Amino acid sequence: MSFRTAFLGPDYRTLIRLKPADFAAAALQLFRYQAAHCPPYAAYLAGLGRDPAAVGGVGDIPFLPIEFFKTQDVRTDPAAWQPQEVFRSSGTTLQQRSRHLVRDPALYRANAAAIFEAAYGPLTDWAFLALLPSYLEQGESSLVAMVADFAQRSGQAQPAFFLRDHAGLLRALAEAKAQPGRRVLLFGVTYALLDLADELGSIPELQDVTLLETGGMKGRRREMIREELHQELHVAFGPAPIHSEYGMTELLSQAYSPGAGLFYCPPQMRVLLRDPADPFSASETRPEGAINVIDLANVDSCAFVETKDLARRHPGGAFEVLGRMDNSDIRGCSQLV
C-alpha cells in the first residue's frame, strides 16, 4: 500500500475523523514524506540547512512560503502523476496568480464536503446560491468548484451562480426558501454582497438566509473593518450572524466562522502563529502573529504553508483574522483587510 493511500484512507474521510491527540503524529509523518518527495519543499529545506530527521515536533517544522505556489510546481511525488485540475488564485492583471496542481479532484471535493457537513449538517438539507462574479470571470477557482459540487450534491432545483443577475438571484432565493425542510445558504464575495445590499435594501427574499461571506473587495470598494461590514450587511439580510470562510487556493481544506469573525479549523487543519519578523517562530500558543497553516489534505502538494495573513488566537481553538502583512498582495478568497 502506498503512503498516500494509507494516509488518506479509502474514502478520504480518515482526515475528518482525525482525533486532536493524533494530529501531531500525522503531521510529522506527512512532513517526513514531503521533505523527501516534494522537490520544491526539499530544496527549500536544504537551502535552510534543515535536516528533516532533526525535526522532532510540529513547532519545529519549517513552513513553505506561500509565494512558492506562484513560481514552482509544488507537487509531492511528481513522477507518479499529472495534474487533473488546476486551481488559480484571484488577482489583478498586475499580479501573478498562485496555482495549486491537483492530483485527484475527488479528494478536494470529498474533503470540502466533509468539512462543511461537520460544521453545518448534511448538504441535502441546504440550497446553495452564490454571488461570486470575479471568481467566475477569472476561472479556475477552487471556491467556485466547491460551491458547484455542494449544489450538485444537494440535489437542489435552483442554479447556483448568478454573476451580477440580482433579479435571478432573488427568484432563486424565493424558490429555495419555499421548499420544506431546506435551508438556504448564500456564498458571496464581499463587494458583490454590498452591491446587492445597496441595490435592494431590506426585502423579504434576503431575510432568513444564511449569509457566508468569503472576503474580498478586489479594489471595487474601500476596505472596511469586519464590524462595519457586518453592520451594513445586517441592514439587508437581517440580524442573524454573518458566517465566513477561511480558505485559499493553496489549501484543500477550509475553516468556517459561524459569526463574530471567529474561525474554527476542522480536524485535518491547524493554524499556528509566528512573529511576523521571524519566520521560524511558529507556535500553537502565541496569542497574535502571522498565520502558518498545516493542512493534511495537501498530501499531493505541501501541507505546511506560511501565509501573509495576520491573526489573533481565541479560547476554544478559534482564531480571528486581523488583516494582511505590509507589502503583501491583497487576497480575495478569505480576507478582510
Number of C-alpha atoms within 10 A of each C-alpha: 6 6 11 13 11 10 18 17 11 9 12 19 15 16 23 19 12 15 12 11 8 10 19 15 12 16 22 18 13 20 26 14 17 24 21 15 18 22 19 22 26 19 13 18 19 13 9 10 9 14 11 20 8 9 15 10 11 19 16 15 21 23 23 23 16 16 16 18 24 17 13 14 16 23 26 25 17 16 8 7 13 12 13 10 13 15 21 22 26 27 19 14 7 6 12 15 17 21 22 28 22 22 21 14 14 12 19 20 21 17 23 23 21 21 23 19 14 12 16 13 13 14 22 18 17 23 28 29 26 24 25 23 18 19 21 16 11 13 14 19 21 26 21 20 16 17 21 19 18 24 22 17 15 17 14 20 13 16 16 23 23 18 17 15 12 15 11 13 24 17 12 23 23 14 15 24 18 12 13 8 10 16 18 22 19 22 25 22 23 28 25 23 25 20 15 20 19 14 11 15 17 16 13 14 19 21 18 15 19 21 26 23 29 24 23 24 21 20 11 11 13 9 16 12 11 15 11 11 16 21 13 16 23 19 15 22 24 20 13 13 17 22 22 24 22 21 19 24 22 27 23 23 27 21 23 23 22 18 14 14 23 20 23 23 20 22 19 24 24 22 22 24 27 23 16 18 9 9 16 15 17 26 19 15 10 15 15 21 24 29 26 27 20 25 25 27 23 24 23 22 28 27 24 25 23 24 20 23 24 22 21 17 21 14 7 7 13 17 24 17 23 19 16 20 16 10 7 10 13 23 21 23 26 20 24 24 20
